[in-house]
């Protein structure tokens, strides 16, 4: 999960570089008794719907130096851990990634 969070935060940092108002917000909470939620939201440049439809596909990128594997790897790691990831983005307004993961008993106690 460390790699997943690193990928998403780095993407957010790159997204806000070109904007005047730079904000990245990370929240971690309990969605319900069995599911934890991590939200990474930024005020970056956002994405068109067409981009959102393909961002988890291998080799899809809109970056000059990107290879398009960061979000693909993140998606796979989340799925391997019985989780899910969603994205919602608006051009010139920002992007929000929501990660849902099952909680262990220890994590349930920490977030209670």
C-alpha positions in Angstrom: 0.0 0.0 0.0 3.0 2.3 0.5 3.6 2.2 -3.3 0.0 3.0 -4.0 -0.1 6.0 -1.8 3.2 7.2 -3.1 2.0 7.0 -6.7 -1.2 8.8 -5.9 0.4 11.6 -3.9 3.1 12.1 -6.6 0.4 12.4 -9.2 -1.4 15.0 -7.1 1.8 17.0 -6.6 2.4 17.0 -10.4 -1.3 18.0 -11.0 -1.2 21.1 -8.7 2.2 22.4 -10.0 0.5 24.3 -12.8 -2.4 25.8 -10.6 -2.5 28.9 -8.5 -4.3 27.3 -5.6 -2.3 24.2 -4.5 -4.0 21.9 -2.1 -3.7 18.1 -1.5 -5.8 16.6 1.1 -5.5 13.0 2.4 -8.1 11.6 4.7 -8.3 8.2 6.3 -11.5 6.9 7.9 -13.8 4.0 8.5 -16.5 3.7 5.9 -18.3 1.0 7.9 -17.4 -1.8 10.3 -15.4 -3.8 7.8 -14.1 -1.2 5.3 -11.6 1.5 5.6 -11.4 4.5 3.2 -8.5 6.6 2.0 -9.2 9.7 0.0 -6.6 11.7 -1.8 -8.0 14.9 -3.3 -6.2 17.7 -5.0 -7.0 21.1 -6.6 -4.9 20.3 -9.7 -5.6 20.6 -13.4 -8.1 17.7 -13.4 -8.8 15.2 -16.2 -11.3 14.8 -19.0 -13.8 12.0 -18.8 -12.0 10.2 -21.6 -8.8 10.2 -19.6 -10.6 8.9 -16.5 -11.9 6.0 -18.5 -8.4 4.8 -19.3 -6.1 5.8 -16.4 -5.9 2.3 -14.9 -4.9 0.7 -18.2 -1.2 -0.2 -18.8 0.9 2.4 -20.7 -1.8 5.1 -20.7 -0.3 8.4 -19.7 -0.7 12.1 -20.3 2.7 12.9 -19.0 5.7 13.6 -21.2 8.1 11.5 -19.1 5.5 9.0 -17.8 5.3 5.3 -18.8 1.7 4.8 -17.7 2.3 2.0 -15.2 1.9 3.8 -11.8 -1.9 3.8 -11.6 -2.0 0.3 -13.3 0.2 -1.1 -10.6 -1.7 0.7 -7.9 -5.0 -0.6 -9.2 -3.6 -4.2 -9.2 -2.2 -3.9 -5.7 -5.5 -2.6 -4.3 -7.5 -5.4 -6.1 -5.0 -8.0 -4.8 -5.8 -6.8 -1.3 -9.6 -7.2 -1.8 -10.1 -3.5 -2.2 -11.4 -1.0 -4.8 -10.4 2.4 -6.2 -12.5 5.1 -7.7 -11.6 8.4 -9.4 -13.6 11.5 -10.0 -12.1 14.5 -11.7 -13.1 17.8 -13.2 -11.1 19.9 -15.6 -9.4 22.9 -13.8 -11.0 21.8 -10.5 -9.1 18.8 -9.3 -9.2 15.1 -8.8 -10.2 12.8 -6.0 -9.2 9.1 -5.6 -11.1 7.0 -3.2 -9.5 3.7 -2.0 -11.7 1.2 -0.1 -9.9 -1.7 1.7 -11.1 -4.3 4.2 -10.0 -3.6 7.7 -8.1 -6.1 9.9 -9.2 -6.4 13.5 -6.2 -4.2 14.6 -7.1 -1.5 12.1 -10.8 -1.6 13.2 -9.6 -0.9 16.8 -7.4 2.0 15.7 -10.1 3.7 13.6 -12.8 3.2 16.2 
